[in-house]
Amino acid sequence: MDDRIDEPFEHIPISIIAADRQGRVTYANPTAAQLLQRPLLGHSLTDVLGVSAISEGVSQSRIQGSYYKVFINHTDHGRIWVSLFPMDERSEISSVLDAIPDGLLFVDGTGCVVDCNSNAARLIGCPKSDLMHRHFAQVLQLDEPCAHSLSLTLTTGAACDDLNHEYKRSDHEPIWMSMNARAQVTKEGDITGAVITFKDVTAQLMVESLMRVKDKAIESSINGIAMFHPTGRIIYANRSFLQMIGAAHIGEIMGVQISDFLIPALDLDALQHLGVWQGELRIRKKGGDTISCVLAVSSAFLAWRHESVFMASVSDISDRIKAERERESMITQLMEARDAITARDLLNQAILDAAFDAVLTLDADGKIVQMNASAQALFLCGDKHPPALTDLVVSGPSGFQGSLLKGNTSFDATGVKADGTPFPMRIGIHQISAVDRLVAVIRDLTSEKQLEAQLRHAQKMEAIGLLAGGVAHDFNNILQGIDLALELARSDSRSIDQAASFIARGKDLIRQILRFSRRTPEQQNTPLTLNTVVGEAMKLVQSTMPSTVVLDLQLGETCVVKGDPGDIQRVIINLCTNSIYAMRECGGTLKVRIAQSDLGPTNAFHVAPGHHAIVSVSDSGEGMDEGVLDRVFEPFFTTKPVGEGTGLGLSVIHGIVLNHRGGIAVKSRVGYGTSVEVALPLMTDSQVQSLPSEVSAGGGDERILLVDDEAPIVTMLGAVLEKSGYRIQTTTSSVEAVRWVQADPAGFDLVITDQTMPDMTGDKVAKAIAAVNPKLPVVLMSGFSQKLAQSTPSALGVRRILLKPVSAVQFRKVVRDVLDEKLVCEDQ
């Protein structure tokens, strides 16, 4: 029996046996082998089961002193399936297949479907009966290449793995499926059919594409960044690029040809063929001025949109060119002075000492003849200088030693001071033919390199902030629609709760992105039992621990703190993950402890004195030296190889702990492991109270106007409120909403509007409504808005601000609270 056919039954607690058309056993899973306790393969089913015949249907057999129901199923291609159940169970083998999360299609030798599980019908979007006796290529809507790849399994027996294909359901958006196929082969080697498995990988492909685009943007972000279509139309530009060309906002250049700003223009045909380009050119600003730049262009493919784009990274080198021209001008002036004065005047040390750069006079062999005061100070050598210029240069471009003896050349290199300290420098060699001498002009680039590094770091942080805002807005809008749809369908599906948990994790991801970019909503501080939160986190950690690591967990006495349980779990999981990584080679013990401690005014956590809960995570791994220990909380700093760490984890948890008014302390020694302790302020006995639970809000019959430019969102919001009895009117146009209120100022009891609207933003809608009816309450909603994140409802003239995604329970409660507040104000 084929391995891929066996695999679903290997670990299930139901006895499964397969036989050929003569009734000889060809497969038995471990559960069946343990139950029957006798040789099975090759033996007759009648002997194995103690039944008189193996006709299709249900019978019973006495096995090991107990009676079992025997379900026998003959397939079209000659295989016999047998499943054994105790007499008190009524499950059939279809329940086993239905428990497999992937879709399963069983096809005969002609490729027609002879059986399937319920998940296959669910993914395809039609009843199981509609799939029977249809060719698999028609069922899965396969194009010719995909159908051919799967057909090879039927004709040759070759396995087909990880075949991606876009499937268009009649009731949903298109989804991407990943398909595998395994042939069903008899003992004689005949191919009687195949099993095709498939699953929905749409979200996975979308996330991977988004991450690739984001990573390329960050990695190539030297200065200005622009994204453009293969036709040359600009579709995105960051703030630095806009400033570089003199534009105030993206709308001024959206859709404009990228070549309109480049001198010379890009050869788009060649670029599309090559995929990359890099070089120096000039950028034309909107006012007509030009600046010198280095341009790097690379291509990126957005898989879920089937679209290629180009990313352009631009660095302004005007100052560098200006400085080079100034240096060239200075050298030219020196050379002109040489013709006007004698050789002795040219070598006058007083003139050289007046230069800010280090100037060295060399003979034809590169031996140092003289050094000015700046050179002596730079190399810390005083009057006793090294014999040759080569003694001062550690490394440089290929063949730089030969360049040191040639005139009219310049390059960047690494120099060395008298005390052995290396430093970056730029060296220019100029020949003085009249006296057979060389002049070396050296500039220390240490400060310049430090400034460049700081600028790159600042640009990287800015890029993360910009990306976080865009991702947050779009992703939260998607989550809002899914969340409300799940709420409405909760009573009709057993798996909705699991889907809802994934939405909560997506919402938590957005909060983490926004927190790092310093654009996060207010943290939810609620009383929680720290021991419970840590214990739940450790369950997740324990499931991923290798067998070489032993967990020593002591949760200690109960500690109640104020905080966000998701944030605290993230801290614990991150610290444990780092500890496990440190013990990956030799194994060890992971210790997690919770204790209480009274901290004094001076403590290692730098927190206010008082009663604190201390969570410690320690390992017996490789440890850290002082250099690494001093930098563990720096963003982007990591000791892990490329691809295994981003350097964001510890910096994020450090921010989480500080937001909880706590502190964190790290102790480590190379070879002795690492211990991280987190201190969180404990709640007093008078403050401890039960965690509040959500209470369903009452309904009403008030008339509510819903405004959102995304039709699915406004439709589902309306459905949520209509179920509570409210009278709902919806629109996707903010201008139309204002027009309705102006036409009938008393026609609505409440207006709920999205903030980010194409024609009129939500806060402007609120102002327009207030001008007509100041007593009409307005609630603002948004997936992400920097303006809302930095404002209060009263400052914007609204009653509430709701950040998507919001649960249906919370949404109904806010609506009811605002309407009740309106009634109180009217009574007064």
MIZADREN-95106 format. One record per residue (C-alpha): z negated, x negated, y. Coordinates in steps of 0.02 Angstrom, whole numbers, plus 32768, in hexadecimal, padded with zeros to 4 digits. Layout:
BEGIN
ZXY
...
! end
This chain:
BEGIN
800080008000
802C7FBE80AC
7F9A7F6E810D
7FB77FD681A9
7FAF80768140
7F0B803C80F1
7EBA800B8192
7E8380B981D3
7E2680DC812F
7DD080348113
7D32805B8178
7D1F8119816D
7C92816A8105
7D0C81D980A2
7D5281AB7FF8
7E1181988003
7E8481717F6E
7F4381607F6B
7FB281687ED0
806A815B7EA7
80D381EB7E63
809E81BF7DB0
7FE781D67DE0
7FB7811C7DDA
7F3980E67E5F
7F8880727EE2
7EFC806F7F62
7E43809C7F73
7DD9807E800E
7D2C802B7FFF
7CD180D38006
7D3081137F6E
7D1480707F0F
7C59807A7F2F
7C5181317EFB
7CB381227E57
7C6F80757E24
7CFD804D7DAC
7DA87FF77DB0
7E2480647E0D
7EC9800C7E35
7F4E80327DB1
7EE380B37D56
7F15816A7D42
7ED081E87DBF
7EA182607D32
7E3381DA7CE4
7DE981A17D8A
7DBF82517DC8
7D9982A57D22
7E1583327D45
7E95837A7CCE
7F2783787D47
7F5983307DF0
7FB483C67E35
7FAC83E37EF0
7F1784477F2D
7E5984477F24
7DEF842C7E89
7D4583E57E61
7D0383547DFC
7C5983157DC3
7C44825F7DFB
7BA481FA7DE6
7B4182987DC3
7B7D82F77E5F
7C0983757E79
7C9583497EF1
7D2683AB7F39
7DCC83577F10
7E5983727F8E
7F04833F7F4A
7F9E83357FBA
804F83087F7E
80BC82BE8009
817982D18011
8196821A7FE7
8135821F7F43
808A81DC7F77
7FEE823C7F41
7F57823D7FB5
7EAA82687F74
7E0D82807FDD
7D5F82A07F93
7CD883047FED
7C2B833B7FB4
7C2783F47F8B
7BCD841C802E
7C5883CF809B
7CF9842A80C7
7D57839F8123
7E06837480EB
7E6882D380FD
7EBA8315819B
7E11830581F2
7E14824B81C8
7EC082378215
7E8D829E82AC
7DFA822982CA
7E72819882E9
7E88818A83A8
7F408154839D
7FCF81C98375
800D81BE82BF
80BB81F58283
80E281EE81C9
81A081EA81B0
820981ED8112
8295817680E6
830E81D1815B
829881C181F0
8265827981F4
81B082A58217
815482E7817E
80A282E081C0
803E82B1825B
7F8E82B582A0
7F5183218331
7F50828E83AB
800B8278838F
8028832C83C3
7FB383178458
8009827A8499
80B882C48480
8081836884CF
80B483EA844F
806C843E83B2
806F83DF830D
80E6845F82C4
816B84328347
816C837D8308
818A83A08250
823483748204
8277832A82A9
82B4827882B4
823382028300
82AF81C58385
82C5827783C3
8209829983BF
81DF81FC8421
827982058496
82AC81548464
834080FC84B1
83B9809C8442
835E7FF28443
82B4803F841D
82F980B08395
8352801D8346
82B47FB28344
8251803A82EB
82E180638275
82DE7FAF8236
82347FD581EA
8284805D817F
831D7FF6814F
82D17F498138
82167F66812A
81F77EF381C0
81607F208229
81797F5482DF
80EB7F2B8358
80C07F53840D
81627FAA843D
814C7FF784EA
81AF80938518
81A9811285A6
818F81C58568
81A8825C85D9
813782EE85AC
8169839C85E2
80BC83C1862A
808B83178673
80C8828186D1
812782008667
80B6819285FE
80D180E985AB
80B580DD84F0
809480428487
80DB805C83D7
80C68005832F
8119802A8289
80F37FFA81D4
81608021813E
811C808080A6
8152801A800F
813E80497F58
81017FD17ED4
81B67FB77EA3
81E17F837F56
823B80237F89
8225805D803E
81F78116803A
81CA812D80F0
816380E7817E
80CA810781E9
80E380FE82A6
804880EB8314
804D80FC83D0
7FD581068463
7FD881248520
7FD5807C857E
800C80BF8628
7F6A80948682
7F637FE88633
80147FBC866C
7FF37FFE871B
7F527F99872F
7FA67EFC86ED
80367F108767
7FC07F2E87F9
7F587E9687CB
7FF37E2787C0
802F7E5E886C
7F827E4788B6
7F6A7D9B8867
80117D5E88A8
7FE67D9C8957
7F3E7D408953
7F827CA08906
80127C908980
7FAD7CC68A19
7FBD7C288A82
7FCA7C8C8B23
803A7D208B44
80717D8D8AB0
81037E068AAB
814C7E6C8A1C
82027EA08A21
82817EFC89B6
83117E9D8965
837F7EEA89ED
83157E8F8A6E
82B57F278AB0
82007EFE8ADC
81867F708A7F
80E17F188AA6
809B7E918B1A
7FEA7E558B36
7F957E3F8BDE
7FBA7D858BEA
80747DA28BD2
80747E2B8C57
801B7DB78CD1
80967D2D8CA7
812D7D988CDA
80D37DEF8D6A
80CA7E9E8D1D
80357F118D3E
803D7F748C9B
80A07F818BFA
810180198C38
81617FAB8CB2
81B37F478C26
81AE7FBD8B91
825E7FC88B4A
829F7F3C8BBB
83037EB18B69
829A7E168B45
832D7DA98B7C
83207DF28C2C
82877D828C43
82C77CE58BEA
83337C588C2E
839D7C3B8BC9
83A37CE18B6A
83797CE58AB1
84077CEC8A33
83CB7D8989D9
844E7D7D894F
841B7CCB8923
83637CFB8931
837A7D8C88B9
83D07D18883F
83527C8A884A
82B57CF38865
825E7C6E88D1
827E7C0D8972
82187B9589DC
82417B348A79
82297B1C8B33
827A7B8F8BB2
82567BE68C57
820A7C928C72
82517CFB8CFF
81C87D5C8D5B
81E87E088DA6
81EA7DBE8E55
82727D438E26
82067CA68E13
820C7C458D70
818C7BE38D0B
81A17B658C7F
81637B9D8BD4
81617B768B1B
81A07C0B8AB6
81807C2589FB
81D07CBC89A4
81B37CF588F2
81E27D928892
816E7E108842
81957EA287CE
813A7F4A87DD
81497F828729
810F8035873F
8190805087C9
821C7FEB8777
82307F90881B
823B7ED9884F
81FA7E9F88F8
81E97DF88951
81497DAE8998
815B7D3A8A2E
80D07CC38A62
80E27C768B10
80817BE48B5C
808E7BBA8C15
80AE7AFE8C26
80D47AFF8CE1
80377A9D8D0C
805A7A1E8C85
810C7A038CC0
80D079F88D73
804F79758D41
80D379148CE0
814779188D74
80BA78DD8DE5
8095784E8D6C
814D78258D61
815878298E1E
80C177B58E2C
810D773C8DB0
81B477438E0B
815C771B8EAE
810676878E5C
81AC76498E1A
81FC765C8EC6
816975FE8F12
818C75718E98
823775548EE8
81EA75558F97
815C74D98F79
814474398F19
810E742F8E64
806373EF8E9B
8049748B8F09
807E74FC8E7A
7FF874B28E08
7F7174BD8E8C
7ED474FA8E34
7E9475568ECD
7F2775CF8EC7
7F0E75EE8E0E
7E54760D8E23
7E7A769A8E9D
7ED276FE8E13
7E7177888DBB
7ECE77688D19
7EB476CE8CAE
7F3A764C8CD4
7F5775B38C67
7FCD75218C83
801974DB8BE5
808474468BBD
812574538B59
80C374468AB4
804D74D58AE0
7FB974648B09
7F4674A98B92
7F5274438C31
7EEE74B18CA7
7E8E75578CA7
7E6175BA8D42
7DB175FE8D60
7DDF76AA8D1A
7E1B765A8C78
7D7C75F28C67
7D12768E8C83
7D7A76F68C0A
7D7376798B7B
7CC0763E8BA2
7CF875898B94
7CD4753D8C41
7D2974988C63
7D2F746C8BAA
7DC374D48B75
7E1474D18AC8
7EA474588AB1
7F3074D98A97
7F5B758D8AC0
7F6875B38A06
7EAC759589FA
7E8E762A8A6D
7F0176A78A14
7EC576ED896D
7F5277668945
7FEA77B88991
809677FB8966
80FE77AA88DD
813276FA890F
80C176F689A8
8095763E898C
8148760D89B2
814C767F8A4B
80BB761F8A97
812F758D8AB8
81BD75F68AFF
81CE762B8BB3
81E676D98BFB
8192773C8B70
80FB77AF8B68
809D780A8ADE
7FF478528AAF
7F8377E88A41
7ECD77CC8A0D
7E73773E8A62
7DCF76E98A37
7D4476AD8AAB
7CE5760C8A96
7C56766A8A41
7CCD76B289BF
7CDC77618A0C
7D8B77AB89F7
7DD978178A80
7E81786A8AA5
7EEF78178B26
7F9F78198B6E
7FF0776F8B81
808B773F8BE4
80DE76938BD3
814A76538C62
81A675AF8C69
81A4753D8D02
823F74D38CEA
822374648D7F
818874118D36
81A674358C7C
810D74A58C73
80E175518C32
806F75CE8C88
8010764B8C1D
7FCC76E68C77
7F4977418C0E
7EF977EA8C34
7E5F782D8BDB
7E8A78DB8B94
7DDB79068B57
7DB779878BE0
7E6679CF8BD5
7E5979E78B18
7DAF7A3B8B2A
7DF47AB48BAC
7E897ADC8B3C
7E147B008AAA
7DA97B728B16
7E447BCD8B52
7E857BE78AA1
7DDB7C298A6C
7DD57CA28B00
7E857CDF8AD9
7E587CF88A22
7DC17D628A52
7E2B7DC68ACC
7EAE7DE68A46
7E277E2989CF
7DE67E9C8A58
7E937EDF8A7E
7EBD7EFC89C7
7E147F4E89A6
7E307FD18A2E
7EDC800289EE
7EA780088937
7E0C806B8963
7E6C80F189C2
7EF4810E8940
7E8480FA88A8
7DFD816F88E9
7E8081F5890D
7EBB81E88859
7E0881EF8818
7DE382898884
7E7082EC8834
7E4282B68784
7D8982D9879F
7DA5838B87DC
7E2583AE8753
7DA7837686D1
7D2183E4871D
7D91847E870F
7DC38453865D
7D16841E861F
7CF684BF85C1
7D9C84B28563
7D978401851D
7D1B839F84B5
7D5482F584F4
7D4D831885AF
7C9E82CC85C2
7CDF82268581
7D6F822A85FF
7CF482528689
7C9081B68660
7D2C814D867A
7D43819D8725
7C92816C8752
7CBA80BA871F
7D5680BD878C
7CEF80FC881F
7C72807187FE
7D017FF18800
7D36802B88AD
7C83801A88EC
7C7F7F6788AA
7D247F3A88FF
7CEC7F8689A4
7C427F348999
7C8E7E87898A
7D057EA78A1C
7C727EEA8A83
7CBD7F978A91
7C4E7FF68A16
7BFD80A18A2D
7B4080AE8A37
7AEB807F8993
7A95810A8933
79DE80D8892D
7982814988B3
78E1812F884F
790A80EA87A2
78AF809E870E
78E77FE9870B
78BA7FD48653
793280618621
79C18020868C
79AE7F6F8649
79A17FAF8596
7A44801185A8
7A9A7F7885F0
7A5F7F0D8560
7AAD7F8684E3
7B567F5E8532
7B307EA48534
7AF67EA4847F
7B997EF28444
7BFB7E5C8486
7B847DD08453
7BC27D5183D4
7B5D7D398336
7B297C8B8370
7AC27CD48400
7A187D2683DC
79D47DAA8455
791A7DA58481
78FB7E4484E7
784F7E75852C
78567F0885A6
779B7F0185D0
77397F85862D
778F8012868B
77D67FE08735
7817806387AF
78878023883C
7900806D88B9
79B58042889D
7A5F80698855
7A5A80658795
7B118032878A
7AF67FA08800
7A5B7F6487A3
7AB47F7086FB
7B427F098744
7AC77E828778
7A797E7A86C9
7B207E7C866D
7B6A7DF586DD
7AD37D8286C8
7AD27D9B860A
7B8E7D7D8600
7B797CD7865B
7AEB7CA585E7
7B507CD1854B
7BE27C6B858E
7B6F7BD685A7
7B3D7BDF84EE
7BEE7BFB84AC
7BFB7B518458
7B537B368404
7B027BE28409
7A4E7BFF843C
79D37C838477
79EC7D008504
79447D37854A
79337DD185B9
78887DFC85FF
783F7E7E8677
77957E5F86C6
77337E8D8762
76F77E0F87E2
769E7E0E888B
77067D9A88FA
76B47D41898B
76FB7D1F8A39
774F7C8089F8
77B07C9B8957
784B7C5A8900
78A87CFE891D
78977CFD89DC
78617DB489DC
77D47E0E8A36
772A7E0089DF
76F37E8D896C
76FC7ED288BC
77A37EAD886A
77FB7EC387C4
783F7E1E8781
78D77E22870E
78FA7D7886BF
79967D47865E
79907C9B860D
79F77C3B858F
79F07B9A852D
7AA17B68855E
7AEA7ACE85B0
7A967AE6865A
7AD37AB38708
7ABD7A1A8776
7A7F7A26882A
7B2E7A248873
7B627ABE8811
7AB87B12882A
7ACB7B0888E8
7B717B6588E2
7B597BEB885D
7B587C7B88DA
7BF17C42893D
7C887CB88930
7D187C7088C6
7CAC7BE08885
7CB17BD487C8
7C9D7B4E8744
7D077BAE86C7
7DBD7B7D86A2
7E4C7BD686F9
7E617C8486B1
7DAD7C918671
7D4F7CA78715
7D6F7CDF87C9
7CCE7CA5881C
7CAC7D56885C
7C277D8F87DF
7B8B7D35881D
7BB87D4C88D4
7BC77E0888B8
7B217E18885B
7ACC7DAF88E1
7B067E308961
7ACB7EBF88F1
7A1C7E7488E1
7A0E7E59899D
7A457F0D89BC
79B37F44894D
793A7EE189BD
79247E67892E
793C7DAF890F
79837D3C888B
794E7C8F8851
79A97C1887DB
79607B878778
79CA7B14870D
79D27A6686C1
7A637A178668
7A437A2385AE
79AD7A9885C0
7A007B3E85EC
79F47BB28682
79787C3786BB
79A27CBC873E
79187D2C8783
79367DC987EB
78A77E148851
78AE7ECD8885
78267F2788E9
77C27FA2887F
77A1805388BA
76EB808288D5
76998107886A
76A4818488F9
775F8165890C
778B81788853
77E1821B882F
785C826187B2
7914823D87CA
796582D3881E
79E2833487B6
7A7B838B87F8
7A5E84458812
7AF484B88813
7B1184FD88C1
7B2485B788DB
7BC98604890C
7BFF867C8994
7C8E86E189D9
7CAD86808A7B
7D5E86538AAE
7D8085988AA3
7E1885358AE0
7E43849C8A74
7EB584138ABC
7EF5837C8A59
7FA2832D8A5B
7F9D8317899D
7FC783BF894F
7F6F83A388A7
7ECC83788900
7ECC84108972
7EFC848288E0
7E6C84498873
7DEE84498901
7E2184FC8921
7E0F8529886A
7D5E84E28866
7D28854C88FA
7D8485E988C1
7D1F85E3881F
7C8485F2888E
7CC8868E88E3
7D0786428986
7DA8867D89D8
7E1785E589E8
7EB085BE8A51
7F0385158A38
7F8584AA8A91
7FC783F98A84
7FED83F08B40
7F6483C68BBD
7FD084088C4B
7FE584AF8BF3
7F2984BA8BD5
7F0484A58C8F
7F8985258CB7
7F3685A58C43
7E8C858C8C94
7ED685998D42
7F2B863C8D11
7E8986868CCA
7DEE86218D02
7D7686918CA1
7DE2869E8C06
7D8786168BA5
7CD185ED8B80
7CF085368B52
7D7C84B48B5D
7D8584238AE0
7E07839E8B0A
7E3C82F58AC8
7E2C82658B45
7ECD82088B1E
7F5982818B4C
800C82568B80
801A82BB8C22
7F6682D08C5E
7ECD82788C15
7E3782DE8BDF
7DC882AC8C73
7E5182E58CEA
7E5D838A8C8C
7DA1839F8CA5
7DB283828D61
7E4183FE8D6F
7DDD84828D0F
7D4184638D7A
7DA984848E16
7DD585318DD3
7D3385608D76
7CA184E58D8D
7C3785458D0E
7CB585348C81
7C7084A98C0E
7CE4841E8BCE
7CCB83AD8B36
7D2F83098B2A
7D6782BE8A83
7DBD82198A5D
7DE181A389CE
7DC381128A46
7DC081038B04
7D7B80718B66
7D5C80E78BF9
7CF5815F8B8D
7C9580D08B3C
7C5D80948BE9
7C3A81408C36
7BBF81CE8C24
7BEA82888C14
7BA282AE8CC0
7C0982238D11
7CA782718CC9
7C7583248CF3
7C68835F8C3E
7BDC83A08BCE
7BF683308B35
7C5C829A8AFB
7C8B829A8A41
7CD581FE89F0
7D49821F895B
7D37822E88CA
7CB382B888D9
7C7983218844
7C9383DC8845
7BD583F78844
7BBD838988DC
7C5383D78933
7C138489891B
7B6484568953
7BA3840889F6
7C0D84A28A1A
7B7A851689FD
7B0484AA8A66
7B7C84A58AF9
7B9A85608AF2
7ADF85828AE9
7AC285108B80
7B4685748BDE
7AEB86178BB7
7A4785D08BF7
7A9885978C9A
7AE786448CB3
7A3F869A8C96
79F0862D8D1C
! end
